[in-house]
Amino acid sequence: MISDQELTALVSAFAMGFLGSTHCIGMCGGLTVALNTGNAKEKSIRLSFTYQIFRVLSYGILGALAGGFGYLFSKWTNFPVLIVLGGIMLIMMGFYLLSWQNFLIYFESIGRKLWKKVSPVQSRFLPIKKFHQAAVVGLLWGLLPCGLVYSALAMASTSGTAIGGFTSMVAFGLGTLPAMFAVGVFSNKLVNFFRNPKVRAVFGLLFILWGSFYIYQAVTKISNGQGGHQHHQMQTEINHDH
């Protein structure tokens, strides 16, 4: 059975995806809308669902890699680098949502080098008219340079296991679904909600507080003499306290 700590981590990942959906709309909304252009409504819904599910699956695969990396990294250093990095990434996302400073663009610039190689492959399956096309595009879309995804991966890496990283990123991806379906299928009310400056400000502050909490907890553990050998335990305690 899933423990309370693991459940808290999954809920946190879901909340991160949901709160960051305003960013997702800007990054992925165009393709979601395109899925519903030139297709019958019923088919459009099925194509959109296929694309979204495989997009979430792609996040899960990346999460498994991040979790495995986190496990190896925690054996290499006594300093909880990944936990601190995850907190910093959350704060950066908060700054972005508040329109203060988009530090995440520097991380995205690194991802663009990979995307330049992936993009031509994906373009072969566009426009999406068949379900296999939606599945392939969804899987490849996980490689789109996105600061929010990078922030989620940083947090997933602190799980310390490939399975933990996979489930964390799947939960994150599911959190982004309401806004994505709102863009492609349902009314624009939810879309307008996420784009509201006041809503962005509230979500931005939540991300900053969230990231600051992670960093505070990590620094506290370090000051108490607990290092990388208790890396996963620290992450568990942070999730439990949160």
C-alpha positions, 0 to 999 in steps of 0.5 A, a space after each residue: 500500500 502507498 504510505 502517507 508520505 508517498 501520497 503527500 508527494 503525489 498530491 504535491 506533484 499533482 498540485 504543481 501541475 495544476 497550479 502551473 497550468 497557466 504556463 502549460 496553456 501558453 506552451 501546449 495550448 496551440 497544439 491542443 486547439 489544433 487537434 480539434 480543427 478539421 475533425 468531427 467533435 467526437 473524434 476530436 475528443 478521442 484524439 485529444 484524449 490520446 495525445 494527453 494520455 501519451 503526453 503524461 506517459 512521456 512525463 512518467 518516463 522522464 520521471 523514472 530517469 530523474 528518480 534513478 539519477 536522484 538515487 545515484 546522485 544521493 550516493 555521491 554527495 552528502 549535500 542534498 543538492 537535488 532537494 535544494 535545486 528543486 526548491 530553487 526551481 519552484 521559486 523560479 516558477 513563482 517569479 515567472 508567474 508573477 512576471 518578475 523574472 523568467 529565470 527558467 528561460 535559461 534552462 529551456 535554452 538548453 532543452 531547445 538543443 534537443 528539441 531541434 532534433 526531435 521537432 522534425 521527427 514530430 512534424 512528420 506526424 502533423 497534422 494529427 488525424 489518426 490515433 497513432 499520430 496523436 500517441 507519437 506526438 504526445 510521447 515526443 511532446 514531453 521533450 519540449 523545453 519547458 521550465 515547469 516540466 524541468 521544475 517537476 523533474 527536479 522534484 521527482 529526482 528527490 524521490 530517490 527511486 525510478 518508480 517514485 520518479 515515474 509516479 511523481 511525474 504522472 501525477 504532475 501530468 494529470 494535474 495539467 489535464 484540466 487546463 489542457 482539456 479546457 483549451 481543446 474541448 470545453 469552454 474557455 472559462 477555466 482558461 480565462 481563470 488561469 490567465 487572470 493576473 490575480 490568479 497568476 499572482 496567487 499561484 506565483 506566491 504559492 510556488 515561492 513559498 513552496 520552494 522556500 519551504 523545501 530549501 528551509 527544510 534542507 538547510 535545517 537538516 544540514 545544520 543538524 548534521 544530516 547529510 546525503 546518506 539520509 537524502 531519501 529520508 529527508 525528502 520523505 519528511 519534507 513531504 510529510 511535513 508539507 
